[in-house]
């Protein structure tokens, strides 16, 4: 998969914008010498701006215990990874905000690979990503390998869901929709189409690198079609597993992520239009509030 890796390597080294670069440097400093790499991804990367948005970072560390000062938080983060934090920095006279996920490098390498059943990491990092900070060339190579593997894993997991004939556009839209269903992600059905069409040349390129054929309207034969039933069952299990894990992560975030409830409410409202007003009493009891709000959000389709 040399061609695929070349695409990913070039992609990870493309420039971003000054606020993201400054934030990555701040994160590398905040989490100390245990930081192996800082990855930037998500809506701000796609739009090349942070105005009205929140930056998304993954900080990859040698170990959670070395990076996280609180032993309990480090332990919980190692068991139910990643730990998520809210961060702000002052930049050019304004406040820049970010959601920061912290995960061990070894866990990241595992969770982007074919042996990882959960879609959370390989689905996220099969999409465009920048490596904004890296300790050395060896770490860069490992991160690039993981991102390359994430694309392969995502495509392999999606193929059993496809018809006998499909296009590059089909595989990525189906893959993204499947992963949204496996998480508590408040995304509309049009979101997958928007993401693929917004980076169409990129998705054509990586698909061609994995499956062959380089034309925009190339039609592929699905050699996993005979495993469609097994693939469908796997995604049904993945949907249940993903929702359970993300409920646990929401509870963990409410307890360990400063401003976690406000962030979750902001994220849900931004994507679904479902508005939740938090009181000071809600913020003082994040676990009870999260458990109380979840049935309401499911009923109102703030999460699906």
MOGI-V631739 format. One record per pair of residues at least 24 apart in sequence whose C-alpha atoms are under 10 Angstrom apart, sorted by the first residue. I is the first residue (numbers start at 1). GAP is how many residues later the second one is. D is the distance in whole Angstrom. If there is no record, write none. Layout:
I:GAP:D
I:GAP:D
This chain:
1:147:9
1:148:9
1:151:9
1:208:7
1:209:7
2:146:10
2:207:8
2:208:10
3:202:9
3:203:8
3:205:9
3:206:6
3:207:8
4:144:7
4:145:9
4:147:9
4:148:9
4:201:8
4:202:6
4:203:9
4:204:9
4:205:5
4:206:7
5:139:7
5:140:7
5:141:10
5:142:8
5:143:6
5:144:9
5:146:10
5:201:9
5:204:9
6:138:9
6:142:9
6:200:10
6:203:10
7:141:9
7:195:9
7:198:8
7:199:7
7:202:9
8:118:9
8:119:10
8:120:8
8:121:8
8:122:9
8:136:7
8:137:9
8:138:10
8:139:7
8:140:6
8:141:10
8:143:9
8:194:10
8:198:8
9:120:10
9:121:9
9:122:9
9:131:9
9:132:9
9:134:10
9:135:6
9:136:9
9:138:9
9:139:8
10:120:10
10:134:10
11:117:7
11:118:7
11:119:7
11:120:9
11:133:10
11:191:9
12:27:9
12:28:9
12:29:10
12:116:8
12:117:6
12:118:4
12:119:5
12:120:8
12:128:10
12:131:10
12:132:8
12:135:9
13:116:9
13:117:6
13:118:7
13:119:8
14:115:9
14:116:7
14:117:9
14:118:9
15:33:10
15:115:8
15:116:10
15:117:9
16:24:9
16:28:10
16:29:7
16:30:10
16:32:7
16:33:9
16:114:8
16:116:9
17:27:10
17:28:9
17:31:7
17:32:7
17:33:9
18:30:10
18:31:9
18:73:9
18:74:10
19:29:10
19:30:8
19:31:8
19:36:9
19:70:9
19:71:9
19:72:7
19:73:9
19:76:10
19:77:7
19:78:10
20:24:9
20:25:9
20:28:9
20:29:9
20:30:8
20:35:7
20:36:9
20:37:9
20:71:10
20:76:9
20:77:10
20:78:9
20:112:8
21:111:7
21:112:9
22:67:9
22:68:10
22:69:8
22:74:10
22:110:9
23:32:9
23:34:9
23:64:9
23:65:9
23:66:7
23:67:9
23:68:9
23:73:8
23:74:9
23:75:8
23:109:9
24:33:8
24:34:10
24:35:9
24:107:9
24:108:6
24:109:7
25:107:8
25:108:7
26:61:10
26:62:10
26:63:8
27:30:9
27:31:10
27:32:8
27:60:9
27:62:10
27:73:9
27:106:9
28:31:8
28:32:10
28:33:10
28:104:10
28:105:7
28:106:9
28:107:9
30:37:9
31:28:8
31:29:10
31:30:8
31:35:9
31:36:5
31:37:7
31:38:9
31:71:9
32:29:9
32:34:9
32:35:7
32:36:10
33:28:9
33:29:9
33:33:9
33:34:8
33:102:9
34:25:10
34:26:9
34:27:5
34:28:5
34:29:7
34:30:9
34:31:9
34:32:6
34:33:6
34:34:10
34:70:9
34:101:9
35:24:7
35:25:6
35:26:4
35:27:7
35:28:9
35:29:10
35:31:9
35:32:7
35:67:9
35:68:10
35:69:9
35:70:9
35:98:9
35:99:8
35:100:7
36:24:6
36:25:5
36:26:6
36:27:10
36:68:9
36:69:7
36:97:8
36:98:6
36:99:5
36:100:8
36:102:10
36:103:7
36:104:9
36:107:9
37:24:7
37:25:10
37:68:8
37:94:7
37:95:8
37:96:5
37:97:4
37:98:6
37:99:9
37:102:7
37:103:8
37:106:8
38:62:10
38:63:10
38:64:9
38:92:9
38:93:6
38:94:6
38:95:5
38:96:7
38:97:9
38:105:10
39:61:10
39:62:10
39:86:10
39:90:7
39:91:6
39:92:5
39:93:6
39:94:7
39:95:9
39:104:9
40:60:10
40:85:10
40:88:9
40:89:6
40:90:5
40:91:6
40:92:7
40:93:9
41:83:8
41:84:8
41:86:8
41:87:7
41:88:5
41:89:6
41:90:9
42:82:8
42:83:9
42:85:8
42:86:8
42:87:8
42:88:10
43:152:10
44:54:10
45:83:8
45:84:8
45:85:8
46:82:8
46:83:9
46:149:9
46:152:8
46:153:9
47:151:10
50:46:7
50:47:8
50:48:9
51:44:10
51:45:8
51:46:10
52:44:9
52:45:9
53:43:9
53:44:8
53:45:9
53:214:10
53:217:10
54:32:10
54:33:10
54:34:10
54:42:8
54:43:5
54:44:5
54:45:7
54:46:10
54:209:10
54:213:9
55:31:10
55:32:9
55:33:10
55:41:8
55:42:6
55:43:4
55:44:6
55:45:8
56:30:10
56:41:9
56:42:6
56:43:5
56:44:6
56:45:8
57:27:10
57:28:10
57:41:7
57:42:6
57:43:5
57:44:6
57:45:8
57:72:10
57:73:10
57:74:10
57:75:10
58:24:9
58:25:10
58:26:9
58:41:9
58:42:6
58:43:5
58:44:6
58:45:7
58:46:10
58:50:10
58:73:10
59:24:10
59:25:10
59:41:7
59:42:6
59:43:5
59:44:6
59:45:8
59:46:9
59:74:9
60:41:9
60:42:6
60:43:5
60:44:5
60:45:5
60:46:9
60:47:9
60:48:8
60:49:10
60:74:9
60:79:10
60:83:9
61:41:7
61:42:6
61:43:5
61:44:5
61:45:9
61:46:10
61:47:10
62:41:9
62:42:6
62:43:6
62:44:8
62:45:10
63:39:10
63:40:8
63:41:5
63:42:8
63:43:8
63:44:9
64:38:8
64:39:7
64:40:6
64:41:9
65:39:9
66:38:10
67:35:9
67:36:9
67:37:9
68:34:9
73:179:9
73:182:10
73:183:7
74:28:10
74:29:10
76:176:8
76:180:10
77:24:10
77:25:8
77:26:8
77:27:9
77:172:10
77:175:9
77:179:10
78:24:10
78:25:8
78:26:8
78:29:9
80:165:8
80:166:10
80:168:8
80:169:7
80:172:9
81:26:8
81:27:9
81:164:10
81:168:8
82:25:9
82:26:9
82:39:10
82:167:8
82:171:10
83:166:9
83:169:8
83:170:8
83:173:8
83:174:8
84:165:9
84:166:10
84:168:9
84:169:6
84:170:10
84:172:8
84:173:6
84:174:9
84:176:9
85:168:8
85:171:8
85:172:5
85:173:7
85:174:8
85:175:8
85:178:10
86:167:10
86:171:7
86:172:6
86:173:7
86:174:7
86:177:8
87:170:10
87:171:9
87:172:10
99:158:10
99:161:10
99:164:9
100:157:10
105:34:9
105:37:9
105:38:8
105:41:10
106:36:10
108:35:9
108:38:8
108:39:10
109:33:8
109:34:8
109:36:8
109:37:6
109:38:9
109:40:9
109:41:9
110:36:8
110:39:10
111:35:9
111:38:10
111:39:8
111:42:10
112:33:9
112:34:6
112:35:7
112:36:9
112:37:6
112:38:5
112:39:8
112:40:9
112:41:7
112:42:9
113:32:10
113:33:7
113:34:9
113:35:9
113:36:6
113:37:6
113:38:9
113:39:8
113:40:6
113:41:9
114:35:8
114:36:8
114:38:8
114:39:5
114:40:9
114:42:8
114:43:9
115:38:9
116:37:9
117:36:10
117:40:9
117:117:9
117:118:9
117:120:10
117:121:7
117:124:9
117:125:10
118:61:9
118:64:9
118:65:10
118:117:10
118:119:10
118:120:6
118:121:9
118:123:8
118:124:7
118:127:9
119:31:10
119:34:9
119:35:8
119:38:9
119:59:9
119:60:6
119:61:9
119:63:7
119:64:9
119:116:9
119:119:8
119:120:9
119:122:10
119:123:8
120:59:8
120:60:9
120:62:8
120:63:8
120:118:10
120:122:8
120:125:10
120:126:9
121:26:10
121:29:8
121:33:10
122:24:9
122:25:8
122:26:10
122:27:8
122:28:5
122:29:7
122:30:9
122:31:7
122:32:6
122:33:10
122:57:10
123:27:7
123:28:8
123:30:8
123:31:6
123:32:9
123:34:10
123:52:8
123:53:7
123:55:10
123:56:7
123:57:9
124:26:8
124:27:9
124:30:9
124:52:9
124:55:9
125:24:9
125:25:6
125:26:7
125:29:9
126:24:5
126:25:4
126:26:8
126:27:8
126:28:7
126:29:9
126:46:10
126:50:10
126:77:10
126:80:10
127:24:8
127:27:10
127:45:10
127:49:10
127:68:9
127:69:9
127:72:9
127:75:9
127:76:9
128:71:9
128:74:8
128:75:10
148:58:9
151:52:10
151:55:8
151:56:9
151:59:9
152:54:9
152:55:9
152:57:10
152:58:7
154:25:9
155:51:10
155:52:8
155:55:9
155:56:10
156:54:10
156:68:9
157:74:8
157:75:10
157:77:9
157:78:9
158:66:10
158:70:10
158:73:8
158:74:10
158:77:9
159:63:7
159:64:8
159:65:6
159:66:8
159:68:9
159:69:8
159:72:8
160:62:8
160:63:9
160:64:5
160:65:6
160:66:8
160:67:6
160:68:5
160:69:8
160:70:8
160:71:5
160:72:7
160:74:10
160:75:10
161:61:10
161:63:9
161:64:8
161:66:9
161:67:6
161:68:9
161:69:10
161:70:6
161:71:6
161:74:9
162:59:10
162:60:7
162:62:9
162:63:7
162:66:8
162:69:10
163:57:10
163:58:9
163:59:7
163:61:9
163:62:7
163:65:9
164:55:10
164:56:8
164:57:6
164:58:5
164:59:8
164:60:9
164:61:6
164:62:9
164:64:10
165:53:10
165:54:6
165:55:6
165:56:5
165:57:6
165:58:9
165:60:9
166:51:10
166:52:8
166:53:5
166:54:5
166:55:7
166:56:7
167:37:9
167:40:9
167:48:10
167:49:8
167:50:7
167:51:6
167:52:5
167:53:6
167:54:9
168:28:10
168:32:9
168:35:7
168:36:6
168:37:9
168:38:9
168:39:6
168:40:8
168:43:9
168:45:10
168:46:10
168:47:10
168:48:8
168:49:8
168:50:7
168:51:8
168:52:8
169:24:8
169:27:7
169:28:8
169:31:8
169:34:7
169:35:7
169:38:9
169:47:9
169:48:9
169:49:10
169:50:10
170:26:9
170:49:10
171:25:10
171:32:9
171:36:9
171:49:10
172:24:7
172:25:10
172:28:10
172:31:7
172:32:9
172:35:9
173:24:9
178:54:10
178:57:7
178:58:9
178:60:9
178:61:8
179:56:9
179:59:9
179:60:8
179:63:9
180:59:9
180:62:9
180:124:9
181:54:9
181:55:9
181:57:9
181:58:6
181:59:9
181:61:8
181:62:9
181:122:10
181:123:7
182:53:7
182:54:8
182:55:9
182:56:6
182:57:4
182:58:7
182:59:7
182:60:5
182:61:6
182:62:10
182:63:10
182:64:9
182:122:9
183:55:9
183:56:7
183:57:8
183:58:8
183:59:5
183:60:5
183:61:9
183:62:8
183:63:6
183:64:9
183:120:9
183:121:8
184:55:9
184:58:8
184:59:6
184:60:9
184:61:9
184:62:6
184:63:8
184:66:9
184:84:10
184:114:9
184:118:9
184:119:5
184:120:6
185:58:9
185:61:9
185:82:9
185:83:8
185:86:9
185:87:10
185:117:9
185:118:6
185:119:7
186:81:8
186:82:6
186:83:9
186:84:9
186:85:6
186:86:6
186:87:9
186:88:10
186:111:10
186:115:8
186:116:6
186:117:5
186:118:6
187:81:9
187:83:10
187:84:6
187:85:7
187:115:9
187:116:8
187:117:8
188:83:8
188:84:7
188:116:10
191:80:10
243:60:10
243:61:9
247:43:9
247:44:9
247:47:9
250:36:10
250:37:9
250:40:7
250:41:9
250:44:10
251:35:8
251:36:6
251:37:9
251:38:9
251:39:6
251:40:8
252:34:10
252:35:8
252:38:10
253:33:9
253:34:9
253:37:10
254:29:9
254:31:9
254:32:5
254:33:6
254:34:9
254:35:9
254:36:7
255:30:9
255:31:6
255:32:6
255:35:10
256:30:10
258:25:10
259:24:8
259:27:10
260:26:8
261:24:10
261:25:7
261:26:9
261:28:8
261:29:8
264:26:10
265:28:10
265:37:9
267:35:10
268:29:9
268:33:10
268:34:6
268:35:7
269:33:8
271:31:8
271:32:10
272:28:10
272:29:8
272:30:6
272:31:8
273:28:10
273:29:8
274:26:7
274:27:8
274:28:6
274:29:9
275:25:10
275:27:9
276:26:10
